[in-house]
Amino acid sequence: MRQNKMYIVQKTNEGSNLQKKCGGKFTQIVAACTANLASVAFSMALTWPTPSLPILKSEDSPIGVITAEQESWLTALAFVGAVIASPIFSYISQQYGRKIAGYILAIPFIIGWLLKIISESIILFYIGRFALGLSCGAVVTVCPMYISEISEDSIRGTLGAFRSTIVCLAGLFVCAVGTIISIQAMATICIAVPFLFVLCFFWLPESPMYLMRTGKTKEAMKALIWLRGGNKEVAEEEMSKLNIVIEESKSNQVGIKDLISSRGTRRGLIICIVLAAAQQLSGITPIMAYFVSLFQSAGGSVSPNMAIIIANCVQLVGSIITSVLLDIAGRRILLISSQIFTVISLSTLGVYFFLQNNGFDVSYIGFLPLTCVSIYVLCVAVGLGSVPYVIMAEIFSPHARGIASMITVATIWIFAFITSKFYPDFVSLLDLHGCYWMFALICVGCTIFTIFKIPETKNRSLESILKELNGVKNVDRDNTNKSEVGLEKY
């Protein structure tokens, strides 16, 4: 009888522990989904040109028919705002907290969409586009940081990958709905998202990392207990780990000069900058923004509006494939294989336009443009669109990671501006076939760089990766998760 009682007590305790464990993960998932409402707003803002530019170039435009120059500025101005916002919101999130930064980033979103609803001039559209860019730059800076800091190790990667899926779903929605409703109606739908984000984000706790760093220990403990489903023991254990990380970061602050003085950090920064530039120079931003114009020129067998939806569905599939294969196939395999098929698809698309421009009958291969673009979008989603962010988080020591990540993200925004602003000029100078061959050639260069310069980081400790970047021979490519403490020498 006594043994039965002990068995019941043991099972009750096990059930309670399981409930706390699952409850903790549930609250983290809810918090991550809430924070990712900002990522939904981000995706809507960046995807807006795809269905909207054709309307603005037609007689249905609310601001009159726009020119090619105005079209390029409407596409590119968001990236100017993003470059400016990234360091500003990095400072705000560090000084005033992730939640304050979250509230503030919603304001430019609201202003940007409001201007699109009420404006009747291209100037106000420019201002609105720039405002949306400010918020986009802020989202990339604040939201991944917040989600990473509230998540436990076992689900941090999954919650991070979930953001990519959310972004693709929101983009698919904008492309599907934006082709059948007016620009003002689309903006009215989009403006609701930042309001919903602020309303829901209000109920979430501040990042425990920020609270600990600012000396608010009691508030940090309350936040961790809530995020871990009421499990006080787990919260106390994580508090101890946070203390160690914070003390290390205080003694190892670095500037740009420190980044280039260490060989390993310098090589890591070069790798990230090259991947960031290649991501945009592969043409993904202008190809998606000018998607309708591309398919109108191609004259394929599928309507441009249907092609938009198909391409975004393929992009969604790519983001899901990435989250599954990233820790199975490895970073290098995904990068190299996806870039090879990116080169093939871009080159084939270039051949199609070359034949078309030189008077050949391409009606019998009308399926080719959509096929090539679908393969291209899938490959970018699997490789250059996602892997650089993973590598960026894995090849820097903790004391260098913040500023290195900021430089990498700024590189992405700068090249996104260059490619989207000057894409019409590239097409005028090189024709469509020359433009896509140029993108393909850049991908060839990045593939060669990946093969010879980028180390595999899958299942390797940070110490092992940093030793290889520093030129240490016979590095033990182990799969142990060693502590990041004491890596400031790298």
C-alpha positions in Angstrom: 0.0 0.0 0.0 2.8 2.3 1.0 4.6 1.5 -2.3 1.4 2.3 -4.2 1.2 5.7 -2.5 4.9 6.4 -3.3 4.2 5.4 -7.0 1.2 7.8 -7.2 3.3 10.6 -5.7 6.1 10.0 -8.1 3.8 9.9 -11.1 2.1 13.1 -9.9 5.4 14.8 -9.6 6.4 13.6 -13.1 3.1 14.9 -14.5 3.6 18.2 -12.8 7.1 18.5 -14.2 5.9 17.6 -17.6 3.1 20.2 -17.4 5.6 22.9 -16.3 8.0 21.9 -19.2 5.3 21.9 -21.8 3.6 25.0 -20.3 6.9 26.8 -20.5 7.4 26.0 -24.2 3.8 27.0 -24.9 4.2 30.5 -23.3 7.5 30.9 -25.3 5.7 30.0 -28.5 2.9 32.4 -27.7 5.4 35.2 -27.0 7.4 34.4 -30.2 4.2 34.4 -32.3 3.1 37.8 -30.8 6.5 39.3 -31.4 6.4 38.0 -35.0 3.4 40.1 -35.7 6.0 42.8 -36.3 7.6 40.4 -38.8 4.2 40.1 -40.6 4.1 43.9 -40.9 7.7 43.8 -42.1 6.9 41.3 -44.9 3.8 43.2 -45.9 5.8 46.4 -46.3 8.6 44.8 -48.3 6.3 42.8 -50.5 4.0 45.8 -51.3 5.7 46.8 -54.6 5.1 43.4 -56.2 1.3 43.8 -56.6 1.2 47.6 -56.4 3.7 48.8 -59.0 1.6 47.5 -61.9 -1.5 49.4 -60.6 0.6 52.6 -60.1 1.7 52.3 -63.8 -1.8 51.9 -65.0 -4.8 54.3 -65.4 -6.2 53.1 -62.1 -3.3 54.7 -60.2 -4.5 57.0 -57.3 -1.5 59.3 -57.9 -1.4 59.3 -61.7 0.7 57.0 -64.0 4.2 56.8 -62.5 7.4 56.9 -64.6 10.2 54.2 -64.5 12.3 56.5 -62.4 9.5 57.0 -59.8 8.9 53.3 -59.8 12.6 52.6 -58.9 12.5 55.1 -56.0 9.3 53.6 -54.6 11.0 50.3 -54.5 14.3 51.4 -53.1 13.5 54.1 -50.6 12.4 51.5 -48.0 16.0 50.2 -47.9 17.3 53.7 -47.2 15.1 53.9 -44.2 16.1 50.4 -43.1 19.9 51.3 -43.2 19.2 54.4 -41.0 16.9 52.6 -38.5 19.1 49.6 -37.8 21.8 51.3 -35.6 19.2 53.7 -34.1 16.9 50.9 -32.9 19.9 48.8 -31.8 20.7 51.7 -29.4 17.1 52.1 -28.3 16.8 48.4 -27.5 20.0 48.4 -25.5 19.3 51.6 -23.5 15.5 51.5 -23.1 14.6 47.9 -23.6 13.2 45.6 -26.3 9.6 46.5 -25.5 10.1 50.2 -25.8 11.8 49.7 -29.1 8.9 47.5 -30.2 6.3 50.1 -29.4 8.3 52.8 -31.2 8.9 50.7 -34.4 5.1 50.5 -34.9 4.9 54.3 -35.4 6.6 54.5 -38.8 4.6 51.5 -40.0 1.3 53.3 -39.1 2.5 56.6 -40.7 3.7 54.8 -43.8 0.4 53.0 -44.5 -1.7 56.0 -43.5 0.1 58.1 -46.1 -0.7 55.4 -48.7 -4.4 55.5 -47.8 -4.8 59.3 -48.0 -2.1 60.6 -50.3 -2.7 61.7 -53.9 0.9 62.7 -54.7 4.1 60.7 -55.4 6.0 62.7 -52.8 3.7 61.5 -50.0 4.1 57.9 -51.3 7.9 58.4 -51.2 7.7 59.6 -47.5 5.4 56.7 -46.7 7.8 54.2 -48.3 10.7 55.7 -46.4 8.7 55.4 -43.1 7.9 51.8 -43.8 11.6 51.2 -44.3 12.5 52.7 -40.9 10.2 50.1 -39.3 11.5 47.3 -41.4 15.1 48.1 -40.3 13.9 48.2 -36.7 12.1 44.8 -36.9 15.2 43.0 -38.2 17.1 44.5 -35.3 14.7 44.1 -32.4 12.4 41.1 -33.0 15.1 38.3 -33.5 16.9 39.7 -30.5 13.8 39.5 -28.3 12.7 36.1 -29.5 16.3 34.7 -29.0 16.4 36.1 -25.4 13.1 34.7 -24.2 13.6 31.2 -25.7 15.2 28.2 -24.1 18.0 26.5 -26.0 15.9 23.5 -27.1 13.4 25.5 -29.1 15.4 28.7 -30.0 16.3 27.5 -33.4 12.8 26.4 -34.2 11.3 29.7 -33.1 13.9 31.5 -35.1 13.2 29.5 -38.3 9.4 30.0 -37.7 10.0 33.7 -38.4 11.0 32.9 -42.0 7.8 31.0 -42.5 5.7 33.8 -41.1 7.4 36.3 -43.4 6.7 34.1 -46.5 3.1 33.6 -45.5 2.5 37.3 -45.1 4.2 38.0 -48.4 2.0 35.4 -50.1 -1.1 37.1 -48.6 -0.1 40.5 -49.9 0.6 39.1 -53.4 -2.6 37.2 -53.6 -4.9 39.9 -52.2 -3.0 42.9 -53.5 -3.7 41.9 -57.1 -7.5 42.0 -56.7 -8.1 45.1 -54.4 -7.1 48.7 -54.6 -3.9 50.2 -53.1 -5.9 52.0 -50.5 -7.7 48.9 -49.4 -4.5 46.9 -49.2 -2.9 49.7 -47.1 -6.0 49.7 -44.8 -5.5 45.9 -44.2 -1.8 46.4 -43.6 -2.2 49.3 -41.1 -4.1 47.0 -38.8 -1.1 44.7 -38.2 1.1 47.2 -36.3 -1.9 48.2 -34.1 -2.5 44.5 -33.3 1.2 44.0 -32.6 1.3 46.8 -30.0 -1.9 45.6 -28.4 -0.6 42.1 -28.0 3.1 43.0 -27.3 1.9 45.0 -24.3 1.1 41.8 -22.4 4.5 40.2 -22.9 7.3 40.5 -20.4 10.5 42.5 -21.1 13.5 40.5 -22.2 15.1 38.8 -19.1 18.6 39.6 -20.6 17.8 43.3 -20.7 16.3 43.3 -17.2 19.3 41.6 -15.7 21.7 43.9 -17.5 20.0 46.9 -16.1 20.0 45.5 -12.5 16.3 44.7 -12.4 16.8 41.2 -11.0 13.3 40.7 -9.5 11.6 41.7 -12.7 13.9 39.4 -14.6 13.0 36.5 -12.3 9.3 37.2 -12.7 9.7 37.3 -16.5 11.7 34.0 -16.6 9.2 32.2 -14.3 6.3 33.2 -16.7 8.3 32.3 -19.8 9.2 28.9 -18.3 5.6 28.0 -17.4 6.0 28.7 -13.6 9.0 26.5 -13.2 11.0 28.4 -10.6 13.9 26.0 -10.6 14.5 26.3 -14.3 14.2 30.1 -14.0 16.8 30.2 -11.3 19.2 28.1 -13.3 18.8 30.3 -16.3 19.3 33.4 -14.1 22.7 32.0 -13.1 23.7 31.5 -16.8 22.5 35.0 -17.7 24.7 36.5 -14.9 27.8 34.8 -16.4 27.0 35.9 -19.9 26.4 39.5 -18.8 29.6 39.7 -16.8 31.6 38.4 -19.8 30.0 40.9 -22.2 30.8 43.8 -19.9 34.5 43.0 -19.9 34.7 42.3 -23.6 33.1 45.3 -25.4 34.6 45.9 -28.9 34.6 48.4 -31.6 35.3 48.2 -35.4 39.0 48.5 -34.8 38.9 45.4 -32.6 37.0 43.5 -35.3 39.7 43.9 -37.8 42.6 43.3 -35.4 41.7 39.6 -34.9 42.3 37.3 -37.9 39.4 35.0 -37.1 36.9 37.8 -36.6 38.2 39.6 -39.7 37.7 36.5 -41.8 34.3 35.9 -40.3 33.3 39.5 -41.1 34.5 39.1 -44.7 32.5 35.9 -45.1 29.3 37.5 -43.8 29.8 40.7 -45.9 30.4 38.6 -49.1 27.3 36.4 -48.4 25.2 39.5 -47.6 26.2 41.2 -50.8 25.8 38.0 -52.9 22.3 37.5 -51.4 21.2 40.8 -53.0 23.4 40.7 -56.1 21.7 37.4 -57.0 18.8 39.7 -57.9 16.2 38.4 -55.5 14.9 41.8 -54.4 14.4 43.5 -57.8 13.1 40.2 -59.4 10.4 39.9 -56.8 9.6 43.7 -56.9 9.4 43.9 -60.7 7.8 40.4 -61.0 4.8 41.5 -63.1 6.9 43.5 -65.5 9.2 40.5 -65.9 6.3 38.2 -66.8 4.7 40.7 -69.1 8.0 40.9 -71.0 8.3 37.1 -71.0 4.8 36.5 -72.4 4.6 33.1 -70.8 1.7 30.7 -70.6 0.7 31.8 -67.1 -0.8 35.2 -66.2 1.6 37.5 -64.2 -0.8 37.6 -61.2 -1.0 33.8 -61.0 2.8 33.6 -61.4 3.2 35.9 -58.4 1.2 33.6 -56.2 3.0 30.4 -57.5 6.4 32.0 -56.8 5.5 33.0 -53.3 4.1 29.5 -52.6 7.4 28.1 -53.8 9.3 30.6 -51.5 7.2 29.4 -48.6 8.1 25.8 -49.4 11.8 26.8 -49.5 11.6 28.3 -46.0 10.2 25.1 -44.6 12.8 23.0 -46.4 15.5 25.1 -44.9 14.3 24.7 -41.4 14.3 20.9 -41.9 17.6 20.5 -43.8 19.7 23.1 -42.1 20.9 20.7 -39.3 20.8 17.6 -41.5 22.7 18.6 -44.7 24.8 21.4 -43.2 25.3 25.0 -44.2 27.9 24.5 -46.9 25.9 21.8 -48.8 22.8 24.0 -48.8 24.7 27.1 -50.0 26.7 25.3 -52.7 23.9 23.1 -54.1 21.3 26.0 -54.0 23.7 28.4 -55.7 24.5 25.9 -58.5 20.8 25.6 -59.3 20.4 29.4 -59.0 23.1 29.8 -61.7 21.3 27.3 -63.9 17.9 28.9 -63.5 19.1 32.5 -64.1 21.3 31.4 -67.1 18.3 29.6 -68.6 16.0 32.6 -68.1 18.7 34.7 -69.8 18.8 32.4 -72.8 15.0 32.6 -73.0 15.0 36.4 -73.2 18.0 36.4 -75.6 16.1 34.1 -78.0 13.0 36.3 -77.6 14.9 39.5 -78.3 16.5 38.1 -81.4 13.2 37.1 -83.0 13.1 33.4 -82.2 9.7 31.8 -81.6 9.6 31.0 -77.9 5.9 30.2 -77.7 6.6 26.5 -77.5 8.7 27.0 -74.3 6.3 29.5 -72.7 6.4 27.4 -69.5 10.1 28.2 -69.1 10.0 31.7 -67.4 7.8 30.5 -64.5 9.7 27.3 -64.2 13.1 29.1 -64.0 11.8 31.8 -61.6 10.2 29.1 -59.4 13.5 27.1 -59.2 15.4 30.4 -58.6 13.1 31.5 -55.8 13.2 28.1 -54.1 17.0 28.0 -54.3 17.5 31.5 -52.9 15.1 30.7 -50.1 17.0 27.5 -49.2 20.5 29.0 -49.6 21.4 32.7 -49.9 18.1 33.9 -48.5 18.4 32.1 -45.1 21.9 30.5 -44.5 23.8 33.8 -44.2 21.8 34.7 -41.1 22.6 31.3 -39.5 26.3 31.6 -40.3 26.3 35.2 -38.9 25.1 33.9 -35.6 27.7 31.0 -35.5 31.1 32.4 -36.5 31.6 35.3 -34.1 32.7 35.2 -30.5 30.0 36.7 -28.1 31.9 40.0 -27.6 32.0 40.6 -31.4 28.7 39.2 -32.5 26.6 42.4 -32.0 28.6 44.8 -34.0 29.5 42.2 -36.7 25.8 41.4 -37.1 24.9 45.1 -37.4 27.5 45.5 -40.2 26.3 42.4 -42.0 22.6 43.5 -41.9 23.6 47.0 -43.1 25.4 45.4 -46.0 22.2 43.6 -47.0 20.1 46.8 -46.9 22.7 48.8 -48.9 22.9 46.2 -51.7 19.1 45.8 -51.6 18.9 49.5 -52.3 21.5 49.4 -55.1 19.9 46.4 -56.9 16.3 47.6 -56.6 17.0 51.3 -57.5 19.3 50.6 -60.5 17.6 47.4 -61.8 15.7 49.3 -64.5 19.1 50.9 -65.6 20.7 47.5 -65.7 17.9 46.2 -67.9 18.2 49.3 -70.2 21.9 48.8 -70.5 22.2 45.0 -70.7 18.7 44.0 -71.7 16.9 41.4 -69.6 19.1 38.5 -70.8 22.3 40.4 -69.9 20.9 41.4 -66.5 20.1 37.8 -65.6 23.4 36.5 -66.9 25.1 39.2 -64.7 23.2 37.9 -61.6 24.2 34.3 -62.6 27.9 35.3 -62.9 27.8 36.8 -59.4 26.4 33.6 -58.0 29.2 31.6 -59.7 31.7 33.8 -57.9 29.9 33.3 -54.6 29.8 29.5 -55.1 33.6 29.5 -55.6 34.0 31.6 -52.5 31.8 29.2 -50.5 33.7 26.2 -51.6 37.2 27.6 -50.7 36.5 30.1 -47.9 33.4 29.2 -45.8 33.8 26.5 -43.1 31.1 24.1 -42.2 29.5 25.1 -38.9 27.0 22.4 -38.4 27.3 20.6 -35.0 30.5 22.3 -34.2 31.4 24.3 -31.1 32.2 28.0 -31.4 35.8 27.3 -30.2 36.4 24.9 -33.1 35.0 27.3 -35.7 37.0 30.2 -34.4 40.2 28.1 -34.3 39.7 27.3 -38.0 39.1 30.9 -38.9 42.3 31.9 -37.1 44.3 29.4 -39.2 44.9 26.7 -36.6 45.7 23.5 -38.4 44.3 20.1 -37.5 41.2 21.6 -35.8 39.0 19.1 -33.9 35.7 19.5 -35.8 33.8 18.2 -32.8 30.1 18.3 -32.2 30.2 19.3 -28.6 28.4 22.4 -27.3 31.3 24.0 -25.4 30.8 27.1 -23.3 31.2 30.5 -25.0 32.9 31.9 -21.9 36.6 32.7 -22.4 36.5 33.1 -26.2 37.3 36.8 -26.2 40.9 35.9 -27.4 39.4 35.1 -30.8 
